[in-house]
């Protein structure tokens, strides 16, 4: 499993398994990047473009962390 696909805050799904539930690291990084992009009120960026950039930022951060 790639680092990007691991749970950011793993919680056991069942008591006796190693399966976890929750958002992946990639999803968490993209979410926080999206918050930052949308918090910039001076930007007239549309949601589709913002989401594309957020995912690119998340992927680059994960690449740098490898």
PDB file of N, CA, C and O in Angstrom:
ATOM      1  N   UNK A   1       0.843  -1.174   0.000  1.00  0.00           N
ATOM      2  CA  UNK A   1       0.000   0.000   0.000  1.00  0.00           C
ATOM      3  C   UNK A   1       0.890   1.239   0.000  1.00  0.00           C
ATOM      4  O   UNK A   1       1.835   1.344   0.783  1.00  0.00           O
ATOM      5  N   UNK A   2       0.572   2.170  -0.889  1.00  0.00           N
ATOM      6  CA  UNK A   2       1.338   3.402  -0.975  1.00  0.00           C
ATOM      7  C   UNK A   2       1.030   4.290   0.233  1.00  0.00           C
ATOM      8  O   UNK A   2      -0.049   4.208   0.820  1.00  0.00           O
ATOM      9  N   UNK A   3       1.990   5.132   0.589  1.00  0.00           N
ATOM     10  CA  UNK A   3       1.829   6.048   1.706  1.00  0.00           C
ATOM     11  C   UNK A   3       0.583   6.906   1.546  1.00  0.00           C
ATOM     12  O   UNK A   3      -0.115   7.169   2.526  1.00  0.00           O
ATOM     13  N   UNK A   4       0.296   7.343   0.334  1.00  0.00           N
ATOM     14  CA  UNK A   4      -0.861   8.209   0.083  1.00  0.00           C
ATOM     15  C   UNK A   4      -2.177   7.512   0.388  1.00  0.00           C
ATOM     16  O   UNK A   4      -3.169   8.174   0.694  1.00  0.00           O
ATOM     17  N   UNK A   5      -2.201   6.197   0.311  1.00  0.00           N
ATOM     18  CA  UNK A   5      -3.430   5.437   0.508  1.00  0.00           C
ATOM     19  C   UNK A   5      -3.620   4.950   1.942  1.00  0.00           C
ATOM     20  O   UNK A   5      -4.648   4.353   2.263  1.00  0.00           O
ATOM     21  N   UNK A   6      -2.635   5.201   2.805  1.00  0.00           N
ATOM     22  CA  UNK A   6      -2.761   4.799   4.210  1.00  0.00           C
ATOM     23  C   UNK A   6      -3.671   5.781   4.929  1.00  0.00           C
ATOM     24  O   UNK A   6      -3.765   6.948   4.547  1.00  0.00           O
ATOM     25  N   UNK A   7      -4.336   5.306   5.969  1.00  0.00           N
ATOM     26  CA  UNK A   7      -5.224   6.172   6.743  1.00  0.00           C
ATOM     27  C   UNK A   7      -4.432   7.252   7.449  1.00  0.00           C
ATOM     28  O   UNK A   7      -3.359   6.993   7.996  1.00  0.00           O
ATOM     29  N   UNK A   8      -4.964   8.464   7.436  1.00  0.00           N
ATOM     30  CA  UNK A   8      -4.305   9.576   8.109  1.00  0.00           C
ATOM     31  C   UNK A   8      -4.440   9.433   9.625  1.00  0.00           C
ATOM     32  O   UNK A   8      -3.497   9.705  10.368  1.00  0.00           O
ATOM     33  N   UNK A   9      -5.601   9.011  10.070  1.00  0.00           N
ATOM     34  CA  UNK A   9      -5.872   8.784  11.487  1.00  0.00           C
ATOM     35  C   UNK A   9      -6.497   7.402  11.622  1.00  0.00           C
ATOM     36  O   UNK A   9      -7.712   7.285  11.785  1.00  0.00           O
ATOM     37  N   UNK A  10      -5.682   6.360  11.556  1.00  0.00           N
ATOM     38  CA  UNK A  10      -6.242   5.010  11.517  1.00  0.00           C
ATOM     39  C   UNK A  10      -7.033   4.663  12.774  1.00  0.00           C
ATOM     40  O   UNK A  10      -6.618   4.949  13.897  1.00  0.00           O
ATOM     41  N   UNK A  11      -8.157   4.053  12.551  1.00  0.00           N
ATOM     42  CA  UNK A  11      -8.991   3.531  13.627  1.00  0.00           C
ATOM     43  C   UNK A  11      -9.414   2.133  13.213  1.00  0.00           C
ATOM     44  O   UNK A  11      -9.841   1.927  12.077  1.00  0.00           O
ATOM     45  N   UNK A  12      -9.301   1.170  14.117  1.00  0.00           N
ATOM     46  CA  UNK A  12      -9.665  -0.202  13.731  1.00  0.00           C
ATOM     47  C   UNK A  12     -11.134  -0.304  13.347  1.00  0.00           C
ATOM     48  O   UNK A  12     -12.016   0.228  14.022  1.00  0.00           O
ATOM     49  N   UNK A  13     -11.368  -1.003  12.241  1.00  0.00           N
ATOM     50  CA  UNK A  13     -12.739  -1.202  11.784  1.00  0.00           C
ATOM     51  C   UNK A  13     -13.403  -2.301  12.617  1.00  0.00           C
ATOM     52  O   UNK A  13     -14.580  -2.211  12.966  1.00  0.00           O
ATOM     53  N   UNK A  14     -12.623  -3.336  12.924  1.00  0.00           N
ATOM     54  CA  UNK A  14     -13.094  -4.438  13.752  1.00  0.00           C
ATOM     55  C   UNK A  14     -12.040  -4.703  14.813  1.00  0.00           C
ATOM     56  O   UNK A  14     -10.863  -4.398  14.620  1.00  0.00           O
ATOM     57  N   UNK A  15     -12.452  -5.251  15.896  1.00  0.00           N
ATOM     58  CA  UNK A  15     -11.554  -5.444  17.036  1.00  0.00           C
ATOM     59  C   UNK A  15     -10.350  -6.314  16.716  1.00  0.00           C
ATOM     60  O   UNK A  15      -9.256  -6.042  17.211  1.00  0.00           O
ATOM     61  N   UNK A  16     -10.516  -7.349  15.904  1.00  0.00           N
ATOM     62  CA  UNK A  16      -9.439  -8.316  15.681  1.00  0.00           C
ATOM     63  C   UNK A  16      -8.891  -8.308  14.255  1.00  0.00           C
ATOM     64  O   UNK A  16      -8.381  -9.325  13.787  1.00  0.00           O
ATOM     65  N   UNK A  17      -8.990  -7.187  13.568  1.00  0.00           N
ATOM     66  CA  UNK A  17      -8.443  -7.102  12.220  1.00  0.00           C
ATOM     67  C   UNK A  17      -7.504  -5.911  12.118  1.00  0.00           C
ATOM     68  O   UNK A  17      -7.477  -5.043  12.991  1.00  0.00           O
ATOM     69  N   UNK A  18      -6.752  -5.887  11.060  1.00  0.00           N
ATOM     70  CA  UNK A  18      -5.856  -4.758  10.822  1.00  0.00           C
ATOM     71  C   UNK A  18      -6.461  -3.753   9.852  1.00  0.00           C
ATOM     72  O   UNK A  18      -5.801  -2.785   9.475  1.00  0.00           O
ATOM     73  N   UNK A  19      -7.697  -3.966   9.447  1.00  0.00           N
ATOM     74  CA  UNK A  19      -8.361  -3.042   8.535  1.00  0.00           C
ATOM     75  C   UNK A  19      -8.697  -1.759   9.281  1.00  0.00           C
ATOM     76  O   UNK A  19      -9.102  -1.785  10.444  1.00  0.00           O
ATOM     77  N   UNK A  20      -8.522  -0.639   8.594  1.00  0.00           N
ATOM     78  CA  UNK A  20      -8.832   0.642   9.217  1.00  0.00           C
ATOM     79  C   UNK A  20      -9.832   1.400   8.355  1.00  0.00           C
ATOM     80  O   UNK A  20     -10.008   1.105   7.173  1.00  0.00           O
ATOM     81  N   UNK A  21     -10.471   2.365   8.960  1.00  0.00           N
ATOM     82  CA  UNK A  21     -11.428   3.213   8.258  1.00  0.00           C
ATOM     83  C   UNK A  21     -10.975   4.655   8.397  1.00  0.00           C
ATOM     84  O   UNK A  21     -10.165   4.981   9.265  1.00  0.00           O
ATOM     85  N   UNK A  22     -11.494   5.501   7.554  1.00  0.00           N
ATOM     86  CA  UNK A  22     -11.181   6.921   7.650  1.00  0.00           C
ATOM     87  C   UNK A  22     -10.574   7.444   6.362  1.00  0.00           C
ATOM     88  O   UNK A  22     -10.363   6.700   5.404  1.00  0.00           O
ATOM     89  N   UNK A  23     -10.298   8.740   6.361  1.00  0.00           N
ATOM     90  CA  UNK A  23      -9.722   9.387   5.192  1.00  0.00           C
ATOM     91  C   UNK A  23      -8.255   9.008   5.029  1.00  0.00           C
ATOM     92  O   UNK A  23      -7.546   8.776   6.008  1.00  0.00           O
ATOM     93  N   UNK A  24      -7.819   8.953   3.783  1.00  0.00           N
ATOM     94  CA  UNK A  24      -6.414   8.656   3.505  1.00  0.00           C
ATOM     95  C   UNK A  24      -5.582   9.926   3.702  1.00  0.00           C
ATOM     96  O   UNK A  24      -6.117  11.031   3.793  1.00  0.00           O
ATOM     97  N   UNK A  25      -4.275   9.740   3.766  1.00  0.00           N
ATOM     98  CA  UNK A  25      -3.376  10.890   3.877  1.00  0.00           C
ATOM     99  C   UNK A  25      -3.580  11.830   2.690  1.00  0.00           C
ATOM    100  O   UNK A  25      -3.600  13.050   2.852  1.00  0.00           O
ATOM    101  N   UNK A  26      -3.728  11.260   1.511  1.00  0.00           N
ATOM    102  CA  UNK A  26      -3.924  12.081   0.304  1.00  0.00           C
ATOM    103  C   UNK A  26      -5.197  12.913   0.417  1.00  0.00           C
ATOM    104  O   UNK A  26      -5.205  14.091   0.060  1.00  0.00           O
ATOM    105  N   UNK A  27      -6.267  12.303   0.911  1.00  0.00           N
ATOM    106  CA  UNK A  27      -7.527  13.032   1.066  1.00  0.00           C
ATOM    107  C   UNK A  27      -7.412  14.150   2.104  1.00  0.00           C
ATOM    108  O   UNK A  27      -7.934  15.245   1.895  1.00  0.00           O
ATOM    109  N   UNK A  28      -6.743  13.883   3.202  1.00  0.00           N
ATOM    110  CA  UNK A  28      -6.557  14.904   4.240  1.00  0.00           C
ATOM    111  C   UNK A  28      -5.723  16.059   3.707  1.00  0.00           C
ATOM    112  O   UNK A  28      -6.067  17.221   3.919  1.00  0.00           O
ATOM    113  N   UNK A  29      -4.617  15.747   3.007  1.00  0.00           N
ATOM    114  CA  UNK A  29      -3.760  16.806   2.464  1.00  0.00           C
ATOM    115  C   UNK A  29      -4.510  17.638   1.433  1.00  0.00           C
ATOM    116  O   UNK A  29      -4.384  18.863   1.410  1.00  0.00           O
ATOM    117  N   UNK A  30      -5.290  16.978   0.579  1.00  0.00           N
ATOM    118  CA  UNK A  30      -6.063  17.710  -0.427  1.00  0.00           C
ATOM    119  C   UNK A  30      -7.126  18.580   0.244  1.00  0.00           C
ATOM    120  O   UNK A  30      -7.383  19.700  -0.196  1.00  0.00           O
ATOM    121  N   UNK A  31      -7.734  18.072   1.295  1.00  0.00           N
ATOM    122  CA  UNK A  31      -8.760  18.829   2.010  1.00  0.00           C
ATOM    123  C   UNK A  31      -8.178  20.108   2.615  1.00  0.00           C
ATOM    124  O   UNK A  31      -8.769  21.181   2.495  1.00  0.00           O
ATOM    125  N   UNK A  32      -7.034  19.990   3.255  1.00  0.00           N
ATOM    126  CA  UNK A  32      -6.453  21.178   3.871  1.00  0.00           C
ATOM    127  C   UNK A  32      -5.937  22.157   2.820  1.00  0.00           C
ATOM    128  O   UNK A  32      -5.998  23.370   3.022  1.00  0.00           O
ATOM    129  N   UNK A  33      -5.432  21.643   1.707  1.00  0.00           N
ATOM    130  CA  UNK A  33      -5.008  22.525   0.619  1.00  0.00           C
ATOM    131  C   UNK A  33      -6.222  23.267   0.051  1.00  0.00           C
ATOM    132  O   UNK A  33      -6.139  24.459  -0.245  1.00  0.00           O
ATOM    133  N   UNK A  34      -7.330  22.575  -0.098  1.00  0.00           N
ATOM    134  CA  UNK A  34      -8.554  23.189  -0.612  1.00  0.00           C
ATOM    135  C   UNK A  34      -9.032  24.283   0.329  1.00  0.00           C
ATOM    136  O   UNK A  34      -9.480  25.335  -0.128  1.00  0.00           O
ATOM    137  N   UNK A  35      -8.945  24.054   1.637  1.00  0.00           N
ATOM    138  CA  UNK A  35      -9.340  25.080   2.606  1.00  0.00           C
ATOM    139  C   UNK A  35      -8.487  26.336   2.435  1.00  0.00           C
ATOM    140  O   UNK A  35      -8.997  27.456   2.464  1.00  0.00           O
ATOM    141  N   UNK A  36      -7.194  26.134   2.259  1.00  0.00           N
ATOM    142  CA  UNK A  36      -6.300  27.266   2.072  1.00  0.00           C
ATOM    143  C   UNK A  36      -6.596  28.029   0.797  1.00  0.00           C
ATOM    144  O   UNK A  36      -6.593  29.260   0.789  1.00  0.00           O
ATOM    145  N   UNK A  37      -6.851  27.304  -0.275  1.00  0.00           N
ATOM    146  CA  UNK A  37      -7.152  27.943  -1.559  1.00  0.00           C
ATOM    147  C   UNK A  37      -8.443  28.756  -1.454  1.00  0.00           C
ATOM    148  O   UNK A  37      -8.496  29.900  -1.907  1.00  0.00           O
ATOM    149  N   UNK A  38      -9.469  28.175  -0.864  1.00  0.00           N
ATOM    150  CA  UNK A  38     -10.764  28.854  -0.778  1.00  0.00           C
ATOM    151  C   UNK A  38     -10.779  29.964   0.259  1.00  0.00           C
ATOM    152  O   UNK A  38     -11.631  30.851   0.196  1.00  0.00           O
ATOM    153  N   UNK A  39      -9.849  29.934   1.218  1.00  0.00           N
ATOM    154  CA  UNK A  39      -9.773  30.978   2.237  1.00  0.00           C
ATOM    155  C   UNK A  39      -9.239  32.282   1.652  1.00  0.00           C
ATOM    156  O   UNK A  39      -9.420  33.347   2.244  1.00  0.00           O
ATOM    157  N   UNK A  40      -8.586  32.205   0.499  1.00  0.00           N
ATOM    158  CA  UNK A  40      -8.060  33.393  -0.159  1.00  0.00           C
ATOM    159  C   UNK A  40      -9.208  34.080  -0.891  1.00  0.00           C
ATOM    160  O   UNK A  40      -9.486  33.759  -2.047  1.00  0.00           O
ATOM    161  N   UNK A  41      -9.862  35.002  -0.242  1.00  0.00           N
ATOM    162  CA  UNK A  41     -11.063  35.648  -0.791  1.00  0.00           C
ATOM    163  C   UNK A  41     -10.770  36.525  -2.003  1.00  0.00           C
ATOM    164  O   UNK A  41     -11.678  36.831  -2.774  1.00  0.00           O
ATOM    165  N   UNK A  42      -9.530  36.928  -2.179  1.00  0.00           N
ATOM    166  CA  UNK A  42      -9.192  37.771  -3.322  1.00  0.00           C
ATOM    167  C   UNK A  42      -9.096  36.964  -4.616  1.00  0.00           C
ATOM    168  O   UNK A  42      -9.093  37.525  -5.712  1.00  0.00           O
ATOM    169  N   UNK A  43      -9.019  35.650  -4.475  1.00  0.00           N
ATOM    170  CA  UNK A  43      -8.911  34.788  -5.651  1.00  0.00           C
ATOM    171  C   UNK A  43     -10.293  34.542  -6.246  1.00  0.00           C
ATOM    172  O   UNK A  43     -11.248  34.279  -5.515  1.00  0.00           O
ATOM    173  N   UNK A  44     -10.399  34.625  -7.545  1.00  0.00           N
ATOM    174  CA  UNK A  44     -11.658  34.345  -8.231  1.00  0.00           C
ATOM    175  C   UNK A  44     -11.633  32.959  -8.852  1.00  0.00           C
ATOM    176  O   UNK A  44     -12.176  32.751  -9.938  1.00  0.00           O
ATOM    177  N   UNK A  45     -11.012  32.021  -8.176  1.00  0.00           N
ATOM    178  CA  UNK A  45     -10.855  30.671  -8.708  1.00  0.00           C
ATOM    179  C   UNK A  45     -12.172  29.897  -8.556  1.00  0.00           C
ATOM    180  O   UNK A  45     -12.852  30.009  -7.536  1.00  0.00           O
ATOM    181  N   UNK A  46     -12.517  29.128  -9.563  1.00  0.00           N
ATOM    182  CA  UNK A  46     -13.735  28.315  -9.490  1.00  0.00           C
ATOM    183  C   UNK A  46     -13.424  27.011  -8.746  1.00  0.00           C
ATOM    184  O   UNK A  46     -12.263  26.633  -8.591  1.00  0.00           O
ATOM    185  N   UNK A  47     -14.462  26.346  -8.298  1.00  0.00           N
ATOM    186  CA  UNK A  47     -14.294  25.153  -7.467  1.00  0.00           C
ATOM    187  C   UNK A  47     -13.578  24.017  -8.184  1.00  0.00           C
ATOM    188  O   UNK A  47     -12.776  23.308  -7.575  1.00  0.00           O
ATOM    189  N   UNK A  48     -13.855  23.841  -9.454  1.00  0.00           N
ATOM    190  CA  UNK A  48     -13.210  22.758 -10.200  1.00  0.00           C
ATOM    191  C   UNK A  48     -11.702  22.984 -10.273  1.00  0.00           C
ATOM    192  O   UNK A  48     -10.919  22.066 -10.030  1.00  0.00           O
ATOM    193  N   UNK A  49     -11.299  24.204 -10.606  1.00  0.00           N
ATOM    194  CA  UNK A  49      -9.879  24.526 -10.677  1.00  0.00           C
ATOM    195  C   UNK A  49      -9.231  24.414  -9.300  1.00  0.00           C
ATOM    196  O   UNK A  49      -8.115  23.910  -9.171  1.00  0.00           O
ATOM    197  N   UNK A  50      -9.931  24.883  -8.278  1.00  0.00           N
ATOM    198  CA  UNK A  50      -9.411  24.805  -6.912  1.00  0.00           C
ATOM    199  C   UNK A  50      -9.182  23.354  -6.504  1.00  0.00           C
ATOM    200  O   UNK A  50      -8.166  23.034  -5.887  1.00  0.00           O
ATOM    201  N   UNK A  51     -10.121  22.477  -6.848  1.00  0.00           N
ATOM    202  CA  UNK A  51      -9.972  21.069  -6.463  1.00  0.00           C
ATOM    203  C   UNK A  51      -8.825  20.404  -7.217  1.00  0.00           C
ATOM    204  O   UNK A  51      -8.121  19.565  -6.655  1.00  0.00           O
ATOM    205  N   UNK A  52      -8.633  20.763  -8.459  1.00  0.00           N
ATOM    206  CA  UNK A  52      -7.511  20.220  -9.237  1.00  0.00           C
ATOM    207  C   UNK A  52      -6.190  20.633  -8.600  1.00  0.00           C
ATOM    208  O   UNK A  52      -5.290  19.808  -8.442  1.00  0.00           O
ATOM    209  N   UNK A  53      -6.071  21.903  -8.234  1.00  0.00           N
ATOM    210  CA  UNK A  53      -4.847  22.389  -7.595  1.00  0.00           C
ATOM    211  C   UNK A  53      -4.644  21.743  -6.227  1.00  0.00           C
ATOM    212  O   UNK A  53      -3.515  21.406  -5.870  1.00  0.00           O
ATOM    213  N   UNK A  54      -5.715  21.565  -5.459  1.00  0.00           N
ATOM    214  CA  UNK A  54      -5.599  20.954  -4.137  1.00  0.00           C
ATOM    215  C   UNK A  54      -5.034  19.538  -4.227  1.00  0.00           C
ATOM    216  O   UNK A  54      -4.181  19.158  -3.425  1.00  0.00           O
ATOM    217  N   UNK A  55      -5.504  18.764  -5.190  1.00  0.00           N
ATOM    218  CA  UNK A  55      -5.006  17.396  -5.367  1.00  0.00           C
ATOM    219  C   UNK A  55      -3.548  17.419  -5.816  1.00  0.00           C
ATOM    220  O   UNK A  55      -2.751  16.593  -5.372  1.00  0.00           O
ATOM    221  N   UNK A  56      -3.195  18.356  -6.691  1.00  0.00           N
ATOM    222  CA  UNK A  56      -1.793  18.469  -7.124  1.00  0.00           C
ATOM    223  C   UNK A  56      -0.886  18.820  -5.950  1.00  0.00           C
ATOM    224  O   UNK A  56       0.209  18.271  -5.827  1.00  0.00           O
ATOM    225  N   UNK A  57      -1.333  19.731  -5.088  1.00  0.00           N
ATOM    226  CA  UNK A  57      -0.553  20.081  -3.904  1.00  0.00           C
ATOM    227  C   UNK A  57      -0.387  18.864  -2.991  1.00  0.00           C
ATOM    228  O   UNK A  57       0.701  18.613  -2.472  1.00  0.00           O
ATOM    229  N   UNK A  58      -1.472  18.115  -2.800  1.00  0.00           N
ATOM    230  CA  UNK A  58      -1.414  16.921  -1.955  1.00  0.00           C
ATOM    231  C   UNK A  58      -0.443  15.898  -2.522  1.00  0.00           C
ATOM    232  O   UNK A  58       0.362  15.331  -1.783  1.00  0.00           O
ATOM    233  N   UNK A  59      -0.509  15.657  -3.816  1.00  0.00           N
ATOM    234  CA  UNK A  59       0.396  14.694  -4.444  1.00  0.00           C
ATOM    235  C   UNK A  59       1.848  15.120  -4.341  1.00  0.00           C
ATOM    236  O   UNK A  59       2.726  14.286  -4.116  1.00  0.00           O
ATOM    237  N   UNK A  60       2.111  16.416  -4.503  1.00  0.00           N
ATOM    238  CA  UNK A  60       3.488  16.911  -4.392  1.00  0.00           C
ATOM    239  C   UNK A  60       3.991  16.793  -2.963  1.00  0.00           C
ATOM    240  O   UNK A  60       5.149  16.434  -2.746  1.00  0.00           O
ATOM    241  N   UNK A  61       3.157  17.084  -2.001  1.00  0.00           N
ATOM    242  CA  UNK A  61       3.557  16.936  -0.598  1.00  0.00           C
ATOM    243  C   UNK A  61       3.893  15.486  -0.292  1.00  0.00           C
ATOM    244  O   UNK A  61       4.899  15.208   0.362  1.00  0.00           O
ATOM    245  N   UNK A  62       3.072  14.566  -0.753  1.00  0.00           N
ATOM    246  CA  UNK A  62       3.347  13.141  -0.528  1.00  0.00           C
ATOM    247  C   UNK A  62       4.642  12.716  -1.231  1.00  0.00           C
ATOM    248  O   UNK A  62       5.406  11.914  -0.694  1.00  0.00           O
ATOM    249  N   UNK A  63       4.883  13.246  -2.411  1.00  0.00           N
ATOM    250  CA  UNK A  63       6.116  12.933  -3.122  1.00  0.00           C
ATOM    251  C   UNK A  63       7.323  13.430  -2.342  1.00  0.00           C
ATOM    252  O   UNK A  63       8.323  12.720  -2.229  1.00  0.00           O
ATOM    253  N   UNK A  64       7.241  14.621  -1.813  1.00  0.00           N
ATOM    254  CA  UNK A  64       8.345  15.188  -1.035  1.00  0.00           C
ATOM    255  C   UNK A  64       8.578  14.398   0.265  1.00  0.00           C
ATOM    256  O   UNK A  64       9.711  14.291   0.732  1.00  0.00           O
ATOM    257  N   UNK A  65       7.528  13.860   0.828  1.00  0.00           N
ATOM    258  CA  UNK A  65       7.652  13.107   2.077  1.00  0.00           C
ATOM    259  C   UNK A  65       8.218  11.709   1.882  1.00  0.00           C
ATOM    260  O   UNK A  65       8.655  11.081   2.847  1.00  0.00           O
ATOM    261  N   UNK A  66       8.216  11.212   0.652  1.00  0.00           N
ATOM    262  CA  UNK A  66       8.758   9.885   0.388  1.00  0.00           C
ATOM    263  C   UNK A  66      10.216   9.898   0.605  1.00  0.00           C
ATOM    264  O   UNK A  66      10.875   8.872   0.436  1.00  0.00           O
TER     265      UNK A  66
END
